[in-house]
């Protein structure tokens, strides 16, 4: 996946933490209109998912026990137990129904000419 496609997909999904958690069938407890509680994927303690009041889809998670925090992609990296950000990004996109552009292909003839 090229850098531009990756950046575009990342922008579309990174702030949708609670939606990713729900679609992944992971435990999520709504604690208020702009907050939820989840299991920290790093230490297993309670982490908060906070939605900023001025932007509907700007969410992030933060664990007060271990200090880890991040977006949906970082949560997916922990959940999938991977350091591969692209793998986590693709998982988040699939779960949220975000269209992933097909990979660019090249013919053998074009490759030989390069």
N, C-alpha and C positions, 0 to 999 in steps of 0.2 A: 504494500500500500504506500502510495507516495505521501510526502509530508503535507501537502495541501489538503488531500482527502482526509488524512488523519486529523489534522487541525480542525477541519469543518465538522467532522463527526464528534470530536471531543467537545467542541463548543455546543453542539446540539444536546448532548446527554450528560455532561459532567455535573450539572447542578441538580439533577433529578434523583437524588439519593433515595428518598422514601419510595418513589415509584419503582426503582430498580429492586429495592429490598422486597417490596410486595410481589412483584412479578417473579422474583426468585424463590418465592414461598419461604422467606426467612421471617423470623419473628419481628414484628413491629408493633409498638404500642403507642397509640395517639395519646399525648399527655396535654394537649391544648391545640388551639387553632393554628399555631405557628411552631409547634414543637412535637417531637415524637421521641421515643426511646427505643434503642436497638441494642443488640449484643455487640460489643466492640469486637471486630474481627481479629484484633491483635492480642488482647489480653482476656477476653471473655467477660469483662465487667459491663456495666451499663454505659452506653454512650448516647449522647443527645444528637438528634437530627434537628437542626434549627433552620427555619425558613425566615429569611429577612423580610420585614414587613413592606418594604418599598418595591420588591420584585417577587412576583408569585412563584417563579420557578428557580429561585436562587437558594439552594439548600446545601448544607454541608454537615458533616458529622464530626463530633469531638468527644473523646473519652477523657474524663477528668481523672481517671485512675492512672492511666499510662501516658496520657498526653498526646496520643495519636489523633490525627484529624485528617480530613480530606474530602474529596468529592466522590461521586458514584464510581468513577474508574478506580480510584485508590481502594475503595471498599471492595470492589470486584477483585482487585489484585490479591487482597488478603483472603477473601472468600474462596477464590480459585487456587490459592496457594501458589501464586506465580509472580515472577519479577517481570514478566513480559507484558508491558503496558498495552501493546497492540492486541494481544489475546483478550485482555480484560475489556478493552474498548469494544471489540467485536461482540463479546458476550453481553455487555450492557446494551449495545445497539440492537442485537437480536431480541433481547428480553423486552425492550421498549418499543419494538416495531419500527425502528429507524432504518430507512432504506440504505443499504451498503452498496455503493457503486461497484460494478464488476471490475475485476482487475484488467488493466490494459494488457493486451497481447501483442506479440510481434511474430511475424512469419519467420521461418528458418532462412528464407532468401534475404529478407531485410536484415536479419541478424548477421548473416555472412557478409553482407555489404558493409556493415558497420565495422 
